[in-house]
Structure formats: structure tokens, C-alpha cells
Amino acid sequence: MYAFTSFPESPSFLFQQASQMDSTLPPFDHQSATRLIYGPGTFRRLGELTRELGGRRVLLVTDPGLRSAGHVEAATRWLHDAGLHVLIFDDVSQNPTTDDVDRCVAFAQPKHIDFLVGLGGGSSMDCAKGANFLLTNGGRMHDYRGVGKASKPMLPMIAVPTTSGTGSEAQSFAVIADAETHMKMACGDPKAACRAAILDPELTVTMPLSVCGATGIDAMTHAIESFVTTKRNIVSQMYARQAWDLLSHAFPLVLREPGNLDARGRMQLGAYLAGAAIEASMLGAAHATANPLTAHFGTVHGVAVGLMLPHVIRWNSPTVAPLYRELATVAGWLPSNGADHEGPERLAEGFTELLRIADHPVSLAQTVDIAVDERMIEKLAGEAAQQWTGNFNPRKMDVSGFAALYRNAL
């Protein structure tokens, strides 16, 4: 026997519900190019996966900290066990610049590599992707700023993130700073997407707590910003919502219990999904305002984007309040029947509390060593307005809008 559920009052209820949809479903073009392998111990599959994807002479791009943690030795062992030749470049700085990429290319070019592995945080993965552009297509990094500038095929690559932050493993973009201006360039091409990403939460246990905090905050800003951009679509919001659910609940737990492998796995998977959301819908004003802070004051990216995000949420609230209400509800900061207008403030306040839990600054005055006067605000605002990500912010941005955001963050 089947049980039938009756609708309230009349069938017109269905039409009332349909009329409450906030917008027309927008068109989109989504392609997922990266195979995802997740789970504790999956790092051990690096050699077999590389061989399966055709690798023979492998360039492993990483940093000295990963070598000290023993991860480079393990990666080399898995690759050697699969019968592969391994070359190691471990001279990647925290925020990779065009100089880092050029050194990597100079190291790899004479060695005739046919495969890349990016092992580490976003810096190692972005440097590997940047080197891939130049090794296969020539020129310099500036030639690939934007999307789709590579005309020739690129080498296959596997990403193995050891942090839970950038989501670079899920993206076809390399974010590389100009060595002279320190301003970041987003260089993207579908051919640069990783063939596979290995998410092994055991690798993140060696992260210092400060790195865990900064990368986690970064990942959460990705989820929140990509959920509301002008390019948002049903696929990007699916990724972003699930990422935010995983990240917002696991982040306090990871800081409180660093050895909790399940929470670390949720953070790592959340960071990947947030990266996939970026790939589908881009970012917004928080990232546009963060990059000049890093360029001028050396502010760690996760710190910079985190302290700016609550102010961006409040700035955007007239435009996307219902979407912010949804995220506040997912995090448990607002009841499911909460009003739309409550959402932005609850989300901003809840995120600020996460910053405090991570011992992060919540204002510019707490992080910038020198006084930020009106002249500097105008300079920062002018540079933020040139950042590509600002073009996708749900509320239209200009220099005066960015200046207002910086003043609000003081």
C-alpha cells in the first residue's frame, strides 16, 4: 500500500512555491577534468597512478618544509617503486613568483621530463602548473595571464596537497606573483588542469597550527565567495555549499584536536570542493582586496582574505542577502526559518568568530605594521580594482567601493 502526502490547502501551493524561486536558472558550461582520489593512505598510490597516466620521467615540485617532514622521501619512494625516474625541484617560496617558475623551468628543461607532480600547498602546485605553461608553450608567465592563452598541449600532472587551503588541485589556474610588483596573476587554461588529485588527510597532520588556520580560513573564503559571484550556477553552488558545510563544522574541531584525522579529511575535501567551485564561478572582492595587502605588507594570504571577508559580506548584503542567509543556516548560525535580512550579519559575525578561534586579526590595525592613511587606502583601492576577481563580485565594484571596504576594515 502506498501512502500519499496531501499538499496544504490546494494544488495552487505548488505554483506558489515555484514563484518563490529567486532567479532564472542561468546557462553554464562545466567540465570536470580531474580524477579525485580521497582517503587516508592514498598517497601510497602516487607511483601507480603516475605510471597509469603515462609518466616516465617525473618532475616533483615541492618545498624544503615538505622534505623536512619526510613527504618528499615518501613520494620519491612510491615513484621509484613504480619504475619511474624522479627529478626534484624544492626551491618554491611561500607565494610563488615568476622567479620561482623561471628557476623551476631552468632546472627541468634540459632533463626532458614528461610528467609533473605538485606536492605541497598551493605554492608548490601553482609553481608546477606555471612551469608547465612555459615548458610546453614557451614565453614567460605574463603571456598566460587570463584564460586560454596556451596554444600547445601541456604535460600531465598529479597534485598532492599537504594543506587544506587553496584548492589549486581542483583548478586549471596557476596564481603567480610578478617578481617585481608582487601583484598576483591568474593564468588559466583547461589544459593546465591536473589529471588527478590525491587527497590523503594523513599528509596534513604535519602542518603547523598557524598554517592550518590560515589555509582553512582561505578555503572557507573560497566557498563563501564562489557561492555568490555573478558567474554562480547550479554546479558551482553545489560544490560551494558542500564545501562550506564540511569546512565550517570541521575547522574549529581541527584547531582543537589537531590529531583528528576525520576532521582533517573533511577540511581537505572541503578545500578541494571549494577549489572546484572557484573553477566554475570564480571569486570576488575579498580576494581582490587581499592581494594588494600581501603585495605591500607581506600579509599571509589566508590572513588577508579572512579579515576582509566579513566587510565584503556586509557590503554585498543588499545584493545577495538570501544566499548569505542560506550559508549562515548551513553553518548553524541561523535557524532555517530565519529572515533573509538576518543572513549577512549572522554570516559575517560567525566568520569573525572563526577568525578569533584561529587567533587571526579581525582588522587592518591588528595586522599592518605601518599606519594606513588615506593615501595608502587610495593606492590599495586602485590596485584592488585591477584584480581580476573583483569583476565577479555580486555587487559592482570600483575604486571608491574598494576604498570603502578598506576603511571599514581599519
Summary of the structure (lengths in Angstrom):
residues: 410
radius of gyration: 21.7
end to end distance: 64.8
largest distance: 75.4
contacts: 1515
relative contact order: 0.10
helix: 58%
strand: 10%
